[in-house]
Amino acid sequence: MNRCLVLLGISATVFLALPAPAQKESGFVSVFDGKTLKGWHVSAQTGHSRASGNKSGGKWVVENRAITGTQDIPGNGGIVLTDKQYGDFEVALEMNNDYGPDSGLFLRSNDKGQAYQAMIDYHAGGNLMGVYGEGLSGGISVRNFDLLETPDKIKVLPDATYPAPFTAEEWPKLWKHGQWNELRARIEGNPPHIQTWINGKKIMDFTDKEKRHPDTGSIALQVHGGGDFTKQFVRYRKIRVKELGK
């Protein structure tokens, strides 16, 4: 056989065996450059920024390509928000927080921290990706499981309006503490329809019954006030947004 034809056949085989390049999610735009807080600002106007009269809004820096937050002094937290305002959108990010600090992914937030919150209450008794009305009327707090003494253990709530899509035994297969896990939330309309996901698994589907907040606002991340969490941190990276209806 012709030597050139043999080499050509080998080259074609190698070429066909190469994996296809990864495709970006359609419509999603990065809102964090991995280096700076450009496009974001810190607010100390929430009720979490009042420790000893401190008005810093907690401590927010970029470390290892992640937005990293903590209390700057014991009890003092706050939020970091996008400068841009959003209406109907889906936001996705990766999270690798210490187990202890209370955080949150705020949807349509103002500088006072009033927002619909996708819960990131990453501590015993807390929850991930339930929906909470942060500073809103109506007492909104919907969840379908509670975290227990360690992040690999949960208690599934049997009477939840939107049942948990897993058992307590299945939870450690979905959630990996100490690794980067993806959280995602989608908000549409007003009164809003809110859906959330953890690592691709749908966690919550909630529709409010009345309009109690503006149609637009920022996307925000929280460090909760109270206690002493100056030596524990929340970490978020690969933050991207898809505006809906455009």
N, C-alpha and C positions, 0 to 999 in steps of 0.2 A: 504493500500500500504506500502511496505517496506520503513522505514524511511530513510535508506541509499540511496535508489533509488530517493526519493523525493529531498534530499539534492544534489545529483549528478545532477539531472535535473535543479535545481536552479543554481548551479555553472556553468553548461554548458550554461544556458541562459545568465548569467552575462558575461561570457567569450566571447560569440558571440556578445554581445552588445558593447564590448569595441571598440573604434575607431582604425583604422589601423594606425600604426606609420607613421609620415611624412617621405617621401623619398627625398633624396638629388637630386638636378638636375644632371643628368648624364653628366659626363665629366667636371664639374665645380670644380675649386680649389680656396680656399680662398687665397687672397694675402695680407690680413690685419688681424693681430692677435687680434685686438680689445684692445690691451694694449700698444703697442709700435709702432714706425715707422720702425721697423726692416724690411729690404727688400725695403725700400724707401729712397730717399735722396732729399734734397731741392736744387733748383737751383736759383741763382740770375743772370743768364745770359740772361734772357729775357728782353724785353723792358719795363717790368713792375716793374723793380727793380732799378730804377735810382733816386729815390727821395733823394735830398741832397747828392748825391754820395753814398747812402746806398747800400750795397751789401748783404743784409741778405736774400733776397727772400721772405720777409714777415714773418709772425709768424705761425708756424705749430706745433700743439700739439695734444695729444690724450686725449679727455675728454669724459666721459660717453660712452666709447667704440666706439667713433667716431673720425675720423680724422677731426680736427677743425682748420680752417685757418682764418686769418684776416691780415690787414695791421699792421705792427709793429710800423710804424710812418706814419703820413698822406701821402697818395699818393704812398706808397711803397708796392708793392705786389711781386708775383713770383709764382713758381709752385713747387709741390712735385711730384716726379716721382718714378715709380718702378725701382729697380736696373735691373730687368730682361727685356730683349727686346722681343717683340712679333711681329709676322708677321700677319697671318690670325687668328682672334680671335673674341670672343664675350665677352663683359664685362658687368656685372650687379652690381648695387649698390643701396643703399637707401640714399636719400638726404632729409635734413630738414634745409634749409638755411633761414637766415633772408631775408626779402624782401628789396633789396637795393644793396648789393654787386654783382658785375659781376664776374662770375666764368666760368668754362668749364670743360668738360671731353675730354682730349686730347688723340688721337689715333695715335700710332707710333710717339711719340714725341721725340725730342732730347733735350739736356739741354738748348738750346736757345728757346725752346718752339715752334719750327716749327713743325706743325702737322695738321692733319685733326681734327677739333674740333666738338664734339657734344655739341651744345650750352647749357649752363646753365646760360644764361643772365637773372637772376631772379630779374627783376626790370621793372619799367614802360618803355615801348618801347622795351623791350627785348623779348626773346624767349626761349623755352625749346625744345631741341632735334632737332633743325634744324642743318644744316651742314655748317661749316665755315672753310675756308682755313687760318689757323693761321700762318702768316709769309710765305705763299706760293704764287706762281704766279697764275694768272688767275682770281683773284677777286671772289673766290668762296664764296657765301653767299646765301643759299637756306633755306627758311622758309615758313610756311603756316599759321602762326598766330602771332600776336603781343600781349604781355601782356599790360594791361592798368594800371590805377592808383592804383588798388589793385589787388592782385594775383588771386582773384576769377573772374576777368573780363578780357576778351580777345576780340580782333578784328580778325576775320577770314579773311584771304587774298584771295579774289575770284579768282585771276589769278595765283595761285601757280602751279608750275609744278607738284607737288605731293599734291593734295588737302587735307586739314585737314579732319580727319575722325570724326569730331564732329562739332556741332554748338556752338556759343557763349553761348547759354542757357544750353547746355549739359556739358560744361567745368567744372563747379563746382561739378558735379557728379563724374568726373574722377580725378580731382586734389584737394587735401586737404591740404591747407596751415597750417603750424604748426604741421603737422604730418609727419611721414616717408613715402615718396613716392618712388617707384622703378623706376629707369632710366636704360636703357639698350641700348647698341650700338654694332653693328657687322660690321667688316671690312674684306673684302676678295679681293684678287687680287691686281694688280697694272698695269694700273689705277684701283683704288679701287671701289668696290661696297659697299656702306655704308647704313645700315638700322638702325633705332632707334625706341625705344618704351618708352611709359610712362604707368606705371601700367598695362602692358600687351597689351596696345593699340598701334598698329603700327603708327608711326608719320611721318617718312621720309624714302624714298627709292631713293637713289641718286647714280649715277655712273659717275665718272669723265671721261673726254674725252681724257686725256693724262697723262703720268707718269710725276709727278713733285716732287716726294718725295721718299726716300728710302723704301725698302720693309719691313723693320722692325723698331721698336722703342719702347719706353716705353709707359706705360699708365700714364697719369698725371692729376692732379687736380690743378686748378688755383685760385689765388686771383688777381684780376685785379688791375693795378696801377691807379693813378689819384684820385682826390677827397680826402675825409677823411672818411674812413670806418674802423677806428680803434676800433669802438664800435659796429660793426656788424660783423657777423660770417657766414662762410660756414661750413657745417657739412656733413660728408659722413661715412657710415658704411656698414658692410656686403658686402665688395667688393670681387668679385669672377670672375674668368676668365676661359673660355673654349677655349683652342687652337684648331683650326680647321685643318682638314686634317691630324691628327695624329692617 
